[in-house]
Amino acid sequence: MVQHTPAAQIGQKRSSPRVEAYKAFWRRLRKNKAAVVGGVLVLFFILIGIFGPYLTSMDPNSPQIANKLKPPSAEHWFGTDNYGRDIFTRIIHGMGITMKVGFFSVALGGVVGVFLGIISGYYGGKLDTVIMRIMDILLAFPGILLALAIVSVLGGSLQNVIIAVGIFSVPAFARIVRGSTLTVRKLEYIDAIKALGAKDGRIIFKHILPNVLSPIIVQLTLRIATAVLTASGLAFLGLGAKPPTPEWGAMLSEGRAYMREAPHLVLFPGVMIVIVVLAFNIFGDGLRDALDPKMKK
């Protein structure tokens, strides 16, 4: 006897567990309205950082003394600075610098920290002790002071700021990844893979690393906010990008002498730093909630 398949079931295919996990993740993320707003803002900032300089017609670094310290107007939306340069144009060009420092420094710290964390958690023993004690030494210094010391040694420049922020980001990644690796290493399927003769490199990069990606992704997002704030602080102290580079921290430093007569010089760069840091923090919190297995219903 021939059994007919219902029409509704024709062409249907069961999704893989990975696809279902992705769908569940997006559903949880969409429910967090604040995270959605933060994600949209982050995407907007990235696009502005890439394409913004091509959308402005004014030179961000060319002085126009005749336009010195003009308040916000239809011609200059954010006003002009003490050299007559358009602040809106400098803010747009500074977005690319901010995104560059944030992403590149955190990428540097993430790669080194993840590698050290996995090696430390997987092998344990004396190697784990040595790596973690080095991380403890780095964590003993407040982040901004450690970055300040590194930049003071290397010299003030945008590249050295990226290196400094990357170095002080390493311990955070190393400790988080080590903890996750210790948990995954004890699972039965890891022992089974070892019994089958799999090499350590294959186990680490094919079986352990994919299972510790969730905390890494969350930490990357949250760490970018810290990197932006630290880089702006270093530039404010004169140890970051050199003038006339339109870096927001440097703009704050230049404008503080004119706070009374022209408060817009520090208002707009300061507000932009706050918005960018807040957007990444909110988005990172949303990612953490969406990726946390305890949030699953």
Disulfide bonds with the S-S distance in Angstrom:
none
